[in-house]
Amino acid sequence: MSRTVIDLDDEALEAAAKELGTTTKRDTINTALREITARYRRLRALAEARELVADGALDVDVLLDKSTFRPIGGQDGVRDAGADA
């Protein structure tokens, strides 16, 4: 981890801490950096999925058809290991 001295907007930092549920400047900044990175990764993945749909390489109707979903567990709620187990 590197150490950097920067000027911060105290009001923005306080607002971010409240939204993120953090209590220290370090935690607030590190959490905010992780959150924004994850957000942009999700946005890129969504854009890529939209592109696949537009190109016909991904059929959303098949993905949303819940009748094709396999159950994740038996009556006792235990996850099935699958046919290969």
C-alpha positions in Angstrom: 0.0 0.0 0.0 1.3 3.4 -0.9 1.2 6.6 1.2 0.0 9.8 -0.5 -0.7 13.2 0.9 -3.7 14.9 -0.9 -6.2 17.6 -0.2 -9.7 16.2 0.2 -13.2 17.8 0.0 -14.3 17.2 3.6 -18.0 17.4 2.8 -17.7 14.9 0.0 -15.6 12.6 2.2 -18.2 12.8 5.0 -21.1 12.1 2.6 -19.2 9.2 1.1 -18.5 7.8 4.6 -22.2 7.9 5.4 -23.2 6.2 2.2 -20.5 3.5 2.5 -20.9 3.0 6.3 -17.2 3.7 6.9 -15.7 5.4 9.9 -12.2 6.4 8.9 -10.8 8.5 5.9 -8.7 5.5 4.9 -11.6 3.1 4.9 -13.8 5.6 3.1 -11.3 6.3 0.3 -10.3 2.6 -0.1 -13.9 1.4 -0.2 -14.9 4.2 -2.6 -12.1 3.2 -5.0 -13.1 -0.5 -4.8 -16.8 0.4 -5.3 -16.2 2.6 -8.4 -13.9 0.0 -9.9 -16.5 -2.7 -9.5 -19.2 -0.4 -10.8 -17.3 0.3 -14.0 -16.5 -3.3 -14.5 -20.3 -4.1 -14.2 -21.1 -1.4 -16.7 -18.6 -2.7 -19.2 -19.9 -6.3 -18.7 -23.5 -5.0 -19.3 -22.3 -3.1 -22.5 -20.6 -6.3 -23.7 -23.8 -8.3 -23.0 -25.9 -5.8 -24.9 -23.5 -6.0 -27.8 -23.8 -9.8 -27.8 -27.6 -9.5 -27.9 -27.4 -7.1 -30.7 -25.1 -9.4 -32.7 -27.4 -12.3 -32.0 -24.8 -14.2 -30.1 -26.8 -14.1 -26.8 -30.5 -15.0 -26.5 -32.0 -13.1 -23.5 -35.3 -15.0 -23.8 -33.4 -18.3 -23.2 -31.7 -16.8 -20.2 -35.0 -15.6 -18.7 -36.9 -18.8 -19.3 -37.1 -20.1 -15.8 -38.6 -23.4 -16.9 -35.1 -24.4 -18.1 -33.5 -23.8 -14.7 -32.2 -26.8 -12.8 -33.1 -27.0 -9.1 -30.2 -26.4 -6.8 -31.2 -28.8 -4.1 -33.4 -31.7 -3.3 -36.3 -31.7 -0.9 -33.9 -31.5 2.1 -32.4 -28.3 0.6 -29.0 -30.0 0.1 -27.3 -28.9 -3.0 -27.0 -31.7 -5.6 -23.4 -32.5 -6.6 -24.6 -33.2 -10.2 -24.2 -36.1 -12.6 -20.4 -35.8 -12.7 -19.9 -36.3 -9.0 
